Amino acid sequence: MATLSSPLRVCRGILRELRAIQGPSYKKSLAYNYVLDQFRKNKVTGERYCRAQQEAHHDSHTYLCLLAATRNHLALHNLYHGKGERSPEEVAGLVGLRLPTQPGGKGWEK
């Protein structure tokens, strides 16, 4: 397993993602209070190795990764998502092609 970053960095990262999702009023949300309570509850003590604390740290790191990946996915989806049905001429123009025209004026070309 790869080394995890410090719990403080993970906590700040989760709070940064919450701020990006909810805006400036993120400190009033239930998610903000829950995250801070969980990090306070699983604080590192110098007395002994605590497996539950390591599991909580790993879970929080995984949750941070999920939040960041979801935000990036939504940004890419909004950037590249189709804008509806396009005409064949418009699609051909997107890739740098032109549709053929009928020589001689048959009356159906533009």
C-alpha distances in whole Angstrom, upper triangle without the diagonal:
4,6,9,12,15,16,20,18,17,20,22,20,21,25,25,24,27,29,29,29,32,34,35,36,32,33,35,33,32,28,28,29,27,24,26,26,23,22,25,24,21,21,20,22,23,24,21,17,17,15,16,16,12,12,15,13,10,13,15,13,13,16,17,15,18,21,20,20,23,25,24,25,28,29,29,31,34,34,34,36,39,42,44,46,48,51,51,52,49,47,48,49,45,44,47,50,53,55,58,61,64,67,71,70,70,69,66,64,63
4,6,10,13,15,17,16,15,18,20,18,19,23,23,22,25,27,27,28,31,32,33,34,31,31,34,32,31,27,27,29,26,23,25,26,23,21,24,24,21,21,19,22,23,24,22,18,18,16,18,17,13,14,16,13,10,14,15,11,12,16,15,14,17,19,18,18,22,23,23,24,27,28,27,30,32,32,33,34,38,41,43,45,46,50,50,51,48,45,47,47,43,43,46,48,52,53,57,60,63,66,69,69,69,68,65,63,62
4,7,9,12,15,13,13,16,18,16,18,21,21,21,24,26,26,27,30,31,32,33,29,30,32,31,30,26,26,27,25,22,22,24,21,19,21,22,18,18,16,19,19,21,19,16,16,15,17,15,11,13,14,11,10,13,14,11,13,16,15,14,18,20,19,19,23,24,23,25,28,28,29,31,33,33,34,36,40,42,45,47,48,52,52,53,50,47,49,49,45,45,48,50,54,56,59,62,66,68,72,71,71,70,67,65,64
4,7,8,11,10,9,12,14,13,14,17,18,18,20,23,23,24,26,28,28,29,26,26,29,27,26,22,22,23,21,18,19,20,17,15,18,19,15,15,14,17,18,21,19,16,15,14,15,13,10,11,12,8,7,11,10,7,10,13,12,12,15,17,16,17,20,21,21,23,26,26,27,29,31,32,33,34,38,41,43,46,47,50,51,52,49,46,48,48,44,44,47,50,53,55,59,62,65,68,71,70,70,69,66,64,63
4,7,8,7,7,10,11,11,13,15,16,16,19,20,21,23,25,25,26,27,24,24,27,25,25,22,20,22,21,17,17,19,17,14,17,18,15,15,14,17,18,21,20,17,17,16,17,14,12,13,13,9,10,12,11,8,11,13,11,12,16,16,15,17,20,20,21,23,25,25,27,29,31,31,32,34,38,40,43,46,47,50,51,52,48,46,48,48,44,44,47,50,53,55,59,62,65,68,71,70,70,69,66,64,63
4,5,5,7,9,10,11,13,15,15,17,19,20,21,23,25,25,25,26,23,22,25,24,24,21,19,20,19,15,15,17,15,12,14,16,13,11,11,14,15,18,18,16,15,16,16,12,11,13,12,9,10,13,11,10,13,14,13,14,18,18,17,20,22,22,23,26,27,27,29,31,33,33,35,37,40,42,45,48,49,53,54,54,51,49,51,51,47,47,50,53,56,58,62,65,68,71,74,73,73,72,69,67,65
4,5,5,6,9,10,11,12,14,15,17,18,20,21,22,23,23,24,20,19,22,21,20,17,16,16,15,12,11,13,11,8,10,12,10,9,9,13,15,17,17,15,14,14,14,10,10,12,10,6,9,11,8,8,12,12,11,14,16,16,17,19,21,21,23,25,26,27,29,31,32,33,35,36,40,42,44,47,49,53,54,55,51,49,52,51,47,48,51,54,57,59,62,65,68,71,74,73,73,72,69,67,65
4,5,5,6,8,10,11,12,14,15,16,18,20,21,21,21,21,18,17,20,20,20,17,15,15,15,12,11,13,12,9,11,13,12,10,11,14,16,19,19,18,17,18,17,13,13,15,13,10,13,14,11,11,14,14,12,15,18,17,17,20,22,21,23,25,26,27,29,31,32,32,35,36,40,41,44,48,49,52,54,54,51,49,52,51,47,48,51,54,57,59,62,65,68,71,74,73,73,72,69,66,65
4,5,5,6,9,10,10,12,14,15,16,18,20,20,20,21,18,18,21,20,20,17,15,17,17,13,13,16,15,11,14,16,15,13,14,17,19,22,22,20,19,20,19,15,15,16,14,11,13,14,11,9,13,13,10,12,15,15,14,17,19,18,19,22,24,24,25,28,29,29,32,33,37,39,41,45,46,49,50,51,48,46,48,47,44,44,47,50,53,55,59,62,65,68,71,70,70,69,65,63,62
4,5,5,6,9,10,11,12,14,15,17,18,19,20,20,17,17,20,19,18,15,13,15,14,11,11,14,12,10,13,15,13,13,14,18,20,22,22,20,18,18,17,14,13,13,11,8,10,10,7,6,9,9,7,10,12,12,12,15,16,16,18,20,22,22,24,26,27,28,30,31,35,37,39,43,44,48,49,50,46,44,47,46,42,43,46,49,52,54,57,60,64,66,70,68,68,67,64,62,60
4,5,5,6,9,10,11,12,14,15,16,17,17,18,14,14,17,15,15,12,10,12,11,8,8,11,10,7,10,13,12,12,14,17,20,22,22,20,19,19,17,14,14,15,11,9,12,11,8,9,12,10,8,12,14,12,13,16,17,17,19,21,22,23,25,27,28,29,31,32,36,37,40,43,45,49,50,51,47,46,48,48,44,45,48,51,54,55,59,62,65,68,71,70,70,68,65,63,61
4,5,5,6,9,10,10,12,14,15,15,15,16,13,13,16,16,16,13,11,13,14,10,10,13,13,11,13,16,15,15,16,20,22,25,25,24,22,22,21,17,17,18,15,13,15,15,11,11,14,12,10,13,15,13,13,16,17,16,18,21,21,21,24,26,26,27,30,31,35,36,39,42,44,47,49,49,46,45,47,46,42,43,46,49,52,54,58,60,64,66,70,68,68,67,63,61,60
4,5,5,6,9,10,11,12,14,15,15,17,14,14,17,16,17,14,12,15,15,11,12,16,15,13,16,18,17,17,18,22,24,27,27,25,23,22,21,18,18,18,15,13,14,13,10,9,11,10,7,9,11,9,9,13,14,13,14,17,18,18,20,22,23,24,26,28,31,33,36,39,40,44,45,46,43,41,44,43,39,40,43,46,49,51,54,57,60,63,66,65,65,64,60,58,56
4,5,5,6,9,10,11,12,14,15,15,11,12,15,13,14,10,9,12,11,8,10,13,12,11,14,16,16,16,18,22,25,27,27,24,22,22,20,17,17,17,14,12,13,12,8,9,10,8,5,9,10,8,9,12,13,12,14,17,17,18,20,22,23,24,26,27,31,32,35,38,40,44,45,46,42,41,44,43,39,41,43,46,49,51,54,57,60,63,66,65,65,63,60,58,56
4,5,5,6,9,10,10,11,11,12,8,9,12,11,12,9,7,10,11,8,9,13,13,12,14,17,17,17,19,23,26,28,28,26,24,24,22,19,20,19,16,15,16,15,11,12,14,11,9,12,13,10,11,15,15,13,16,19,18,19,22,23,23,25,28,28,32,33,36,39,41,45,46,47,43,42,45,44,41,42,45,48,50,52,56,58,62,64,67,66,66,64,61,59,57
4,5,5,6,9,10,10,11,12,10,11,14,13,15,12,10,14,15,12,13,16,16,15,18,20,20,20,22,26,28,31,31,29,27,27,25,22,22,22,19,17,18,17,13,13,15,13,10,12,13,10,10,13,14,11,14,17,16,16,19,21,21,22,25,26,30,31,34,37,38,42,44,44,41,40,42,41,38,39,42,45,47,49,53,55,59,61,65,63,63,61,58,56,54
4,5,5,6,9,10,12,13,10,12,15,13,14,11,11,14,14,12,14,17,17,16,19,21,21,21,23,27,30,32,32,30,27,27,24,22,22,21,18,17,17,16,13,12,13,10,8,10,10,6,7,10,10,8,11,13,13,13,16,18,18,20,22,23,27,28,31,34,36,39,41,42,38,37,40,39,35,37,39,42,45,47,50,53,56,59,62,60,60,59,55,53,52
4,5,5,6,8,10,10,6,9,11,9,11,8,7,11,12,10,12,15,15,15,18,20,20,21,24,27,30,32,32,30,28,27,25,22,23,22,19,18,19,16,13,14,15,11,10,13,12,8,10,13,12,10,14,16,15,16,19,20,19,22,24,24,28,29,31,35,37,40,42,43,40,39,42,41,37,39,42,45,47,48,52,55,58,61,64,62,62,60,57,55,53
4,5,5,5,6,8,5,8,11,10,13,11,9,13,14,13,14,17,18,17,20,22,22,23,26,29,32,34,34,33,30,30,28,25,26,25,22,21,22,20,16,17,18,15,13,15,15,11,12,15,14,12,15,17,16,16,19,20,20,21,24,25,28,29,32,35,37,40,42,43,39,39,42,40,37,39,41,44,47,48,52,54,58,61,63,62,62,60,56,55,53
4,6,6,8,10,9,12,14,13,15,13,12,16,17,15,17,20,20,20,23,25,25,25,28,31,34,37,36,34,32,31,29,27,27,26,23,22,22,21,17,17,18,15,13,14,14,10,10,13,12,9,11,14,12,12,16,17,16,18,21,21,25,25,28,32,33,37,39,39,36,35,38,37,33,35,38,41,43,45,48,51,54,57,60,58,58,56,53,51,49
4,6,9,10,8,12,13,11,13,11,12,15,16,15,17,20,20,20,23,25,25,26,29,32,35,37,37,35,32,31,29,27,27,26,23,22,22,20,17,18,18,14,13,14,13,9,10,13,10,8,12,13,11,12,15,16,15,17,20,20,23,24,27,30,32,36,38,39,35,34,38,37,33,35,38,41,43,44,48,50,54,56,59,57,57,55,52,50,48
4,7,7,5,9,10,9,11,10,10,14,15,14,16,19,20,20,22,24,25,26,29,32,35,38,38,36,33,33,30,28,28,27,24,24,24,22,19,20,20,17,15,17,16,12,14,16,14,12,15,17,14,15,19,19,18,20,23,23,26,26,29,33,34,38,40,41,38,37,40,39,36,38,41,44,45,47,51,53,56,59,62,60,59,57,54,52,50
4,6,6,9,11,11,14,13,12,15,17,17,18,21,22,22,24,26,27,27,30,34,36,39,39,37,35,35,32,30,30,29,26,25,26,24,21,22,22,19,17,19,18,15,15,18,16,13,16,18,16,16,20,20,19,21,24,24,27,27,30,34,35,39,41,42,38,38,41,39,36,38,41,44,46,47,51,53,56,59,62,60,60,58,54,53,50
4,6,8,9,11,14,14,12,15,17,17,17,20,22,21,23,25,27,27,30,33,36,38,39,37,35,35,33,30,31,30,27,26,27,26,22,23,24,21,19,22,21,17,18,21,19,17,20,22,20,19,23,24,22,24,27,28,31,31,33,37,39,42,45,45,41,41,44,42,39,42,44,47,49,50,54,56,60,62,65,63,63,61,58,56,54
4,6,6,7,11,12,10,12,15,15,16,18,20,20,21,24,26,26,29,32,35,38,38,37,34,34,32,29,31,30,26,26,27,25,22,23,24,21,20,22,22,18,19,22,20,18,21,23,21,21,25,25,24,26,29,29,32,32,35,38,40,44,46,47,43,43,46,45,42,44,46,49,51,53,56,58,62,64,67,65,65,62,59,58,55
4,5,5,9,8,7,10,12,12,12,15,17,17,18,21,22,23,26,29,32,34,35,33,31,31,28,26,27,26,22,22,24,21,18,20,21,17,16,19,18,15,16,19,18,16,19,21,19,20,24,24,23,25,28,28,31,32,34,38,40,43,46,47,43,42,46,44,41,43,46,49,51,52,56,58,61,64,67,65,65,63,59,58,56
4,6,8,9,6,8,11,11,10,13,15,15,16,19,20,21,24,27,30,32,33,32,30,30,27,25,26,26,22,22,24,22,18,20,22,18,17,21,20,17,19,22,21,19,22,24,23,24,27,28,27,29,32,32,35,36,38,42,44,47,50,50,47,46,49,48,45,47,49,52,54,56,60,62,65,68,71,69,69,66,63,61,59
4,7,9,7,8,11,12,12,14,16,17,18,20,22,23,26,29,32,34,35,34,31,31,28,26,28,27,24,24,26,23,20,23,24,20,20,23,22,19,21,24,22,21,24,26,24,25,29,29,28,30,33,33,36,36,38,42,44,48,50,51,47,47,50,49,46,48,51,53,55,57,61,62,66,69,71,69,69,67,63,62,60
4,5,5,7,9,10,11,13,15,16,17,19,21,22,25,28,32,34,34,33,30,29,26,25,26,25,21,22,23,21,18,20,21,17,17,20,19,16,19,21,19,18,22,23,22,23,26,26,26,29,31,30,34,34,36,40,42,46,48,49,46,45,48,47,44,46,49,52,54,55,59,61,64,67,69,67,67,65,61,60,58
4,5,5,6,9,10,11,12,14,15,16,18,20,24,26,30,32,32,30,27,27,23,22,24,23,19,20,22,19,16,19,20,16,17,20,19,16,19,22,20,20,23,24,23,25,28,28,27,30,33,32,35,36,37,41,43,47,49,51,47,46,50,49,46,48,51,53,55,56,60,62,65,68,71,69,69,67,63,62,60
4,5,5,6,9,10,11,12,14,15,17,18,22,25,28,30,30,28,25,25,21,20,21,20,16,17,18,15,13,16,16,12,13,16,15,13,16,18,16,16,20,21,20,22,25,25,25,28,30,30,33,34,36,39,42,45,47,49,45,44,47,47,43,45,48,51,53,54,58,60,63,66,69,67,67,65,61,60,59
4,5,5,6,9,10,11,12,14,16,17,20,23,27,29,29,27,25,25,22,20,21,20,17,17,19,16,13,16,17,14,13,17,16,14,16,19,18,17,21,22,21,23,26,26,26,29,31,31,35,35,38,41,43,47,49,50,47,46,49,48,45,46,49,52,54,55,59,62,65,68,71,69,68,67,63,62,60
4,6,5,6,9,10,11,12,14,16,19,22,25,27,27,27,24,24,21,19,21,20,16,17,19,17,14,18,19,16,16,20,19,17,19,22,21,21,24,26,25,26,30,30,30,32,35,35,38,39,41,45,47,50,53,54,50,49,52,52,48,50,53,55,58,59,63,65,68,71,74,72,72,70,67,65,63
4,6,5,6,9,10,10,12,14,18,21,24,26,26,24,21,21,18,16,18,17,13,15,17,14,12,15,16,13,14,18,17,15,18,21,20,20,24,25,24,26,29,29,30,32,34,34,37,38,40,44,46,50,52,53,50,49,52,51,48,49,52,55,57,58,62,65,68,71,74,72,71,70,66,65,63
4,5,5,6,9,10,11,12,16,19,22,24,24,22,19,19,16,14,16,15,11,12,14,12,9,12,13,11,11,15,15,13,16,18,18,18,21,23,23,24,27,28,28,31,33,33,36,38,40,43,45,49,51,52,49,47,50,50,46,47,50,53,56,57,61,63,67,69,72,71,70,69,65,64,62
4,5,5,6,9,10,11,14,17,20,22,23,22,19,20,17,15,17,17,13,13,16,14,11,14,16,14,14,18,18,16,18,21,21,21,24,26,26,27,30,31,31,33,36,36,39,40,43,46,48,52,54,55,51,50,53,52,49,50,53,56,58,60,64,66,69,72,75,74,73,72,68,67,65
4,6,5,6,9,10,14,16,20,21,22,21,18,19,15,14,16,16,12,13,16,15,13,16,18,15,16,20,20,19,21,24,23,24,27,28,28,30,33,33,34,36,38,38,42,43,45,48,51,54,56,57,54,53,56,55,52,53,56,59,61,62,66,69,72,75,78,76,76,74,71,69,68
4,5,5,6,9,12,15,18,20,19,18,15,15,12,10,13,12,9,10,13,11,9,13,15,13,14,17,18,17,20,22,22,23,25,27,27,29,31,32,33,35,37,37,41,42,44,47,50,53,55,56,53,51,54,54,50,51,55,57,60,61,65,67,71,74,77,75,75,73,70,68,67
4,5,5,6,9,13,16,18,18,17,14,15,12,9,12,12,8,9,12,11,9,12,14,13,13,17,18,17,19,22,22,23,25,27,27,29,31,32,33,35,37,37,41,43,45,48,50,54,55,57,53,52,54,54,50,51,54,57,60,61,65,68,71,74,77,75,75,74,70,68,67
4,6,5,9,11,15,17,17,17,15,16,13,11,14,15,11,12,15,15,13,15,18,17,17,20,21,21,22,25,26,26,28,30,31,32,34,36,36,38,40,41,44,46,48,52,53,57,59,60,56,55,58,57,54,55,58,60,63,65,68,71,74,77,80,79,78,77,73,72,70
4,6,9,11,15,16,16,15,13,14,11,9,13,13,10,11,15,14,13,16,18,17,18,21,22,22,24,26,27,27,30,31,32,34,36,37,38,40,42,42,45,47,49,52,55,58,60,61,58,56,59,59,55,56,59,62,64,66,70,72,75,78,82,80,80,78,74,73,72
4,6,9,12,14,13,12,9,11,8,5,9,10,7,8,12,12,11,14,16,16,16,19,20,21,23,25,26,27,29,30,31,33,35,36,37,39,41,41,45,47,49,52,54,58,59,60,57,55,58,58,54,55,58,60,63,65,68,71,74,77,80,79,79,77,74,72,71
4,6,10,12,12,12,10,12,11,7,10,12,10,10,13,14,13,15,18,17,18,21,22,22,24,26,27,28,30,32,33,34,36,37,38,40,42,43,46,48,50,54,56,59,60,62,58,56,59,59,55,56,59,61,64,66,70,72,76,79,82,80,80,79,75,74,72
4,7,9,9,9,8,11,10,7,9,12,11,10,13,15,14,15,19,19,19,22,24,24,25,27,29,30,31,33,35,36,37,39,40,42,43,44,48,50,52,56,57,61,62,63,60,58,60,60,56,57,59,62,65,67,71,74,77,80,83,82,82,80,77,75,74
4,6,7,8,8,12,12,9,12,15,14,14,17,18,18,19,22,23,23,25,27,28,29,31,33,33,35,37,38,39,41,43,44,45,47,48,52,54,56,59,61,65,66,67,63,62,64,64,60,60,63,66,69,71,74,77,81,83,87,86,85,84,81,79,78
4,6,8,10,13,14,12,13,17,17,16,19,21,20,21,24,25,25,27,30,30,31,33,35,36,37,39,41,42,43,45,47,48,49,50,54,56,59,62,63,67,68,69,66,64,66,65,62,62,65,68,71,73,76,79,83,85,89,88,88,86,83,81,80
4,7,9,13,14,13,14,17,18,17,20,22,22,23,26,27,28,30,32,32,33,36,37,38,40,42,43,44,46,47,49,50,52,53,56,59,61,64,66,69,70,71,68,66,68,68,64,64,67,70,73,75,79,82,85,88,91,90,90,89,85,83,82
4,6,10,12,11,12,15,16,16,18,20,21,22,24,26,26,28,30,31,32,34,36,37,38,40,42,43,44,46,48,49,50,51,55,57,59,62,64,67,68,70,66,64,66,66,62,63,66,68,72,73,77,80,83,86,89,88,88,87,83,81,81
4,6,9,8,9,12,13,13,15,17,18,19,21,23,24,25,27,28,29,31,33,34,35,37,39,40,41,43,45,46,47,48,52,54,56,59,61,64,65,66,63,61,63,63,59,59,62,65,68,70,73,76,80,82,86,85,85,84,80,78,77
4,6,5,7,9,10,11,13,15,16,17,19,20,21,23,25,26,28,29,31,32,34,35,37,38,39,41,43,44,45,46,50,52,54,57,59,62,63,64,61,59,62,62,58,58,61,64,67,68,72,75,78,81,84,83,83,82,78,76,75
4,5,5,6,9,10,11,12,14,15,17,18,20,21,23,24,26,27,29,30,32,33,35,36,37,39,41,42,43,44,47,50,51,54,56,60,60,62,59,57,59,59,55,56,59,61,64,66,69,72,75,78,82,81,80,79,75,74,73
4,5,5,6,9,10,10,12,14,15,16,18,20,21,22,24,26,27,29,30,31,33,35,36,37,39,41,42,42,45,48,49,52,54,58,59,61,58,55,58,58,54,55,58,60,63,65,68,71,74,77,80,79,79,78,74,72,72
4,5,5,6,9,10,10,12,14,15,16,18,20,21,23,24,26,27,29,30,32,33,35,36,38,39,40,41,45,47,49,52,54,57,58,60,57,55,57,57,53,54,57,59,62,64,67,70,74,76,80,79,78,77,73,72,71
4,5,5,6,9,10,11,12,14,15,17,18,20,21,23,24,26,27,28,30,32,33,34,36,38,39,39,43,46,48,50,52,56,56,58,55,53,55,55,51,51,54,57,60,62,65,68,71,74,78,77,76,75,72,70,69
4,5,5,6,9,10,10,12,14,15,16,18,20,21,22,24,26,27,29,30,31,32,35,36,37,37,41,43,45,48,50,54,54,56,53,51,53,53,50,50,53,55,59,60,63,66,69,72,76,75,74,73,69,68,67
4,5,5,6,9,10,10,12,14,15,16,18,20,21,23,24,25,27,29,30,31,33,35,36,36,40,42,44,47,49,53,54,55,52,50,53,53,49,49,53,55,58,59,63,66,69,72,75,74,73,72,69,67,66
4,5,5,6,9,10,11,12,14,15,17,18,20,21,23,24,26,27,29,30,32,33,35,35,39,41,43,46,48,52,53,54,51,49,51,51,47,48,51,53,56,58,61,64,68,71,74,73,72,71,68,66,65
4,5,5,6,9,10,11,12,14,15,16,18,20,21,22,24,26,27,28,30,32,33,33,37,40,41,44,46,50,50,52,49,46,49,49,45,45,48,51,54,56,59,62,65,68,71,70,70,69,65,64,63
4,5,5,6,9,10,10,12,14,15,16,18,20,21,23,24,26,26,29,30,31,32,35,38,39,42,44,48,49,50,47,45,48,48,44,44,48,50,53,54,58,61,64,67,70,69,68,67,64,62,61
4,5,5,6,9,10,11,12,14,15,17,18,20,21,23,24,25,27,29,30,31,34,37,39,42,44,47,48,50,46,44,47,47,43,44,47,50,53,54,57,60,64,67,70,69,68,67,63,62,60
4,5,5,6,9,10,11,12,14,16,17,18,20,21,23,24,26,27,29,29,33,35,38,41,42,46,47,48,45,43,45,45,41,41,45,47,50,52,55,58,62,65,68,67,66,65,62,60,59
4,5,5,6,9,10,11,12,14,15,16,18,20,21,22,24,26,27,27,31,33,35,38,40,43,44,46,43,40,43,43,39,40,43,45,48,50,53,56,59,62,66,64,64,63,59,58,57
4,5,5,6,9,10,10,12,14,15,17,19,20,21,23,24,26,26,30,32,34,37,39,42,43,45,42,40,43,42,39,39,43,45,48,49,53,56,59,62,65,64,63,62,58,57,56
4,5,5,6,9,10,11,12,14,16,17,18,20,21,23,24,25,29,31,33,36,38,42,43,44,41,39,41,41,37,38,41,44,47,48,52,55,58,61,64,63,63,61,58,56,55
4,6,5,6,8,10,11,12,14,15,16,18,20,21,22,23,27,29,32,34,36,39,40,42,38,36,39,39,35,35,38,41,44,46,49,52,55,58,62,60,60,59,56,54,53
4,6,5,6,9,10,10,12,14,15,16,18,20,21,21,25,27,29,32,34,38,39,40,37,35,38,38,34,34,38,40,43,44,48,51,54,57,60,59,58,57,54,52,51
4,6,5,6,9,10,11,12,14,15,17,19,20,20,24,26,28,32,33,37,38,40,36,35,37,37,33,34,38,40,43,44,48,51,54,57,60,59,58,57,53,52,50
4,5,5,6,9,10,11,12,14,16,17,18,19,23,25,28,31,32,36,37,38,35,33,36,35,31,32,35,38,41,42,46,49,52,55,58,57,57,56,52,50,49
4,5,5,6,9,10,10,12,14,15,16,17,21,23,26,29,30,34,34,36,32,30,33,33,29,30,33,36,38,40,43,46,50,52,56,55,54,53,50,48,47
4,5,5,6,9,10,10,12,14,15,15,19,21,23,27,28,32,33,35,31,30,32,32,29,30,33,35,38,39,43,46,49,52,55,54,53,52,48,46,45
4,5,5,6,9,10,11,12,14,15,19,21,23,26,28,32,33,34,31,29,32,31,28,29,32,35,37,39,43,45,49,51,54,53,53,51,48,46,44
4,5,5,6,8,10,11,12,14,17,20,22,25,26,30,31,32,29,27,29,29,25,26,29,32,35,36,40,43,46,49,52,51,51,49,46,44,43
4,5,5,6,9,10,11,11,15,17,20,23,24,28,29,30,27,25,28,27,24,25,28,30,33,34,38,41,44,47,50,49,48,47,44,42,41
4,5,5,6,8,10,10,14,15,18,21,23,26,28,29,26,24,27,27,23,25,28,31,33,34,38,40,44,47,50,48,48,46,43,41,40
4,5,5,6,9,10,14,15,18,21,22,26,27,28,25,23,26,25,22,23,26,29,31,33,37,39,43,45,49,47,47,45,42,40,38
4,5,5,6,8,12,14,17,20,20,24,25,26,22,21,23,23,19,20,23,26,29,30,34,37,40,43,46,45,45,43,40,38,36
4,5,5,5,9,11,14,17,18,22,23,24,21,19,23,22,19,20,24,26,28,29,33,36,39,42,45,43,43,42,38,36,35
4,6,6,9,10,13,16,18,21,23,24,20,19,23,22,18,21,23,26,28,29,33,35,39,41,44,43,42,41,37,35,34
4,6,9,10,14,17,17,20,22,22,19,18,20,19,16,18,21,23,25,27,31,33,37,39,42,41,41,39,36,34,32
4,6,9,12,14,15,18,19,20,16,15,18,17,13,15,18,21,23,24,28,31,34,37,40,39,38,37,34,32,30
4,7,9,12,13,17,18,19,16,15,18,18,15,17,20,22,24,25,28,31,34,37,40,38,38,36,33,31,30
4,6,8,9,13,15,16,13,12,15,15,13,15,18,19,21,21,25,27,30,34,36,35,34,33,29,27,26
4,7,8,12,14,15,12,12,16,15,13,16,19,20,21,21,25,27,30,33,36,34,33,31,28,26,25
4,6,10,13,15,12,12,15,16,14,17,20,20,21,21,24,26,28,32,34,32,31,29,26,25,24
4,7,10,12,10,10,13,14,13,16,18,18,18,18,21,22,25,29,31,29,28,26,22,21,21
4,7,8,6,6,10,11,10,13,15,15,15,14,18,19,22,25,28,26,25,24,20,19,18
4,5,5,6,9,10,11,13,14,13,12,11,15,16,19,22,24,22,21,20,16,15,14
4,5,5,6,8,10,11,12,10,10,8,11,13,16,19,22,21,20,19,15,14,13
4,6,5,6,9,10,10,9,7,7,10,12,15,18,21,19,19,18,15,12,11
4,5,5,6,9,10,10,9,10,13,15,19,21,24,22,23,21,18,16,14
4,5,5,7,9,9,9,10,14,16,19,22,25,24,24,23,20,17,17
4,5,6,6,5,6,7,11,13,17,19,23,22,22,22,19,16,15
4,5,5,5,6,9,12,15,18,20,24,23,23,23,20,17,15
4,6,8,10,12,16,18,22,24,27,26,27,26,23,20,19
4,6,9,11,15,18,21,24,27,27,27,27,24,21,20
4,7,10,13,16,20,21,25,25,26,25,23,20,19
4,7,9,13,16,18,21,21,22,22,20,17,16
4,6,9,13,15,18,18,19,19,16,13,13
4,7,10,13,16,15,16,16,13,10,11
4,7,9,13,13,13,14,12,9,11
4,6,9,9,10,11,9,6,8
4,6,7,7,9,8,7,10
4,6,8,10,11,9,11
4,6,9,11,10,12
4,5,8,7,9
4,6,7,10
4,6,8
4,7
4
